[in-house]
Amino acid sequence: MSKLGTLGHRLHRGEVSYDFVGKRKIWYTVSIIVTIVAIVGLVVNGLKESIDFSGGAVFNTPKTSMSVSDVQSKISGDTDGRDATVQKLGNGSMRVQVAGLSTDESKKVQQEIAKDLDLPASKIDAEIVGPSWGKEITHKAVEGLIIFLVLVVIYLAIAFEWRMAVAALVALLHDLTITVGVYAIVGFEVSPGTVIGLLTILGYSLYDTVVVFDGLKEASKDITKKNTATYSEVANRSLNSTLVRSINTTVVALLPVAALLFIGGGILGAGMLNDIALALFVGLTAGAYSSIFIATPIVAELKEHEPQMKSLRKRVLAKRASEAAKAKARLAAGESPADPDDSDDRPEDDEDGAAPAVVGPGAQRTGGSDSASRPTRNQPSNRGTRGRNRPSGKRH
């Protein structure tokens, strides 16, 4: 862990970095492949709706020692020709869901299930769920999603710029598509808990993206006046400086979600926890990936197409080529690549694009890489004379 902390400090100070933006085509390819797999899984398997959306009946049995497969085989053929979903609850009881049953049909199925499991019919609780409630939830969730996306785009366009809003929207759609695709592939039921999870991950997905965008906005301020780095390089530097923070916050958020998914849902058998936890787990993971590998590279690519950024790139590359040619010429002449007597050897630009000026007596401050001359510090040395004529003794 100490090494990770040290790496985080080095990334933040820019001592080490990884070229996320420069290798964006690799990340785009990975995202496209994963998204295609998710869409294919959604088309082939479809979403398995719970009875909250399709309507039907829920039958809860008392605590039993039978397994899910035992109950599934015993009630097979006695659910009025419909598929039944069996879940073992945390208290040891069984939950049997049969979609599409009316009230009269549910009473008949209740009698059959009680007979198959050798239980009194009165010991099996039956609950009828109408499809209208689930459809209303779906309608409201879609409305909330659309309103959320519109407000996010407007806010990011005002707080940052429209390119960042577009990149954040692409990252959000990327996360939602992958989450829904995983649901279809795994075969989990889509319940109201799933809808809650999907709406929750939208905020988590935006968190890291906005943090990176805020740092990028500050770092790219007056970038065209500096001629020291291209926009993509500044974006990559901002991304590296927040990388460890993004990883840490994502891991901390995933730990309780993983406990809900693998312990609460997998071991204890709480069905609703499965629905919420899977959406959160996949969404948080996809959101961390998209904020690092998708959103920022998209912003950099869009910005690099601006005329100002194109001109900046040409100036930066020309400056570097000129410096490289001068260094090569010095080497050919047998001189040091950084000859202190060379007239072009100037102090490095600071963050504002101006070379730091050294002020001495009678000198004026000057800056900029085009300065013909620079003031030097010319102060007489008083080493060895310090305190020579200093009065001693008590004052009278």
Rosetta blueprint (number, residue, H / E / L):
1 M L
2 S H
3 K H
4 L H
5 G H
6 T H
7 L H
8 G H
9 H H
10 R H
11 L H
12 H H
13 R H
14 G L
15 E L
16 V L
17 S L
18 Y L
19 D L
20 F L
21 V L
22 G L
23 K L
24 R H
25 K H
26 I H
27 W H
28 Y H
29 T H
30 V H
31 S H
32 I H
33 I H
34 V H
35 T H
36 I H
37 V H
38 A H
39 I H
40 V H
41 G H
42 L H
43 V H
44 V H
45 N H
46 G L
47 L L
48 K E
49 E E
50 S L
51 I H
52 D H
53 F H
54 S H
55 G L
56 G E
57 A E
58 V E
59 F E
60 N E
61 T L
62 P L
63 K L
64 T L
65 S L
66 M L
67 S L
68 V H
69 S H
70 D H
71 V H
72 Q H
73 S H
74 K H
75 I H
76 S L
77 G L
78 D L
79 T L
80 D L
81 G L
82 R L
83 D L
84 A E
85 T E
86 V E
87 Q E
88 K E
89 L L
90 G L
91 N L
92 G L
93 S L
94 M E
95 R E
96 V E
97 Q E
98 V E
99 A E
100 G L
101 L L
102 S L
103 T H
104 D H
105 E H
106 S H
107 K H
108 K H
109 V H
110 Q H
111 Q H
112 E H
113 I H
114 A H
115 K H
116 D H
117 L L
118 D L
119 L L
120 P L
121 A H
122 S H
123 K H
124 I L
125 D E
126 A E
127 E E
128 I E
129 V E
130 G L
131 P H
132 S H
133 W H
134 G H
135 K H
136 E H
137 I H
138 T H
139 H H
140 K H
141 A H
142 V H
143 E H
144 G H
145 L H
146 I H
147 I H
148 F H
149 L H
150 V H
151 L H
152 V H
153 V H
154 I H
155 Y H
156 L H
157 A H
158 I H
159 A H
160 F L
161 E L
162 W H
163 R H
164 M H
165 A H
166 V H
167 A H
168 A H
169 L H
170 V H
171 A H
172 L H
173 L H
174 H H
175 D H
176 L H
177 T H
178 I H
179 T H
180 V H
181 G H
182 V H
183 Y H
184 A H
185 I H
186 V H
187 G L
188 F L
189 E E
190 V E
191 S L
192 P H
193 G H
194 T H
195 V H
196 I H
197 G H
198 L H
199 L H
200 T H
201 I H
202 L H
203 G H
204 Y H
205 S H
206 L H
207 Y H
208 D H
209 T H
210 V H
211 V H
212 V H
213 F H
214 D H
215 G H
216 L H
217 K H
218 E H
219 A H
220 S L
221 K L
222 D L
223 I H
224 T H
225 K H
226 K L
227 N L
228 T L
229 A L
230 T L
231 Y H
232 S H
233 E H
234 V H
235 A H
236 N H
237 R H
238 S H
239 L H
240 N H
241 S H
242 T L
243 L H
244 V H
245 R H
246 S H
247 I H
248 N H
249 T H
250 T H
251 V H
252 V H
253 A H
254 L H
255 L H
256 P H
257 V H
258 A H
259 A H
260 L H
261 L H
262 F H
263 I H
264 G H
265 G H
266 G H
267 I H
268 L L
269 G L
270 A L
271 G H
272 M H
273 L H
274 N H
275 D H
276 I H
277 A H
278 L H
279 A H
280 L H
281 F H
282 V H
283 G H
284 L H
285 T H
286 A H
287 G H
288 A H
289 Y H
290 S H
291 S H
292 I H
293 F H
294 I H
295 A H
296 T H
297 P H
298 I H
299 V H
300 A H
301 E H
302 L H
303 K H
304 E L
305 H L
306 E L
307 P H
308 Q H
309 M H
310 K H
311 S H
312 L H
313 R H
314 K H
315 R H
316 V H
317 L H
318 A H
319 K H
320 R H
321 A H
322 S H
323 E H
324 A H
325 A H
326 K H
327 A H
328 K H
329 A H
330 R H
331 L H
332 A H
333 A L
334 G L
335 E L
336 S L
337 P L
338 A L
339 D L
340 P L
341 D L
342 D L
343 S L
344 D L
345 D L
346 R L
347 P L
348 E L
349 D L
350 D L
351 E L
352 D L
353 G L
354 A L
355 A L
356 P L
357 A L
358 V L
359 V L
360 G L
361 P L
362 G L
363 A L
364 Q L
365 R L
366 T L
367 G L
368 G L
369 S L
370 D L
371 S L
372 A L
373 S L
374 R L
375 P L
376 T L
377 R L
378 N L
379 Q L
380 P L
381 S L
382 N L
383 R L
384 G L
385 T L
386 R L
387 G L
388 R L
389 N L
390 R L
391 P L
392 S L
393 G L
394 K L
395 R L
396 H L
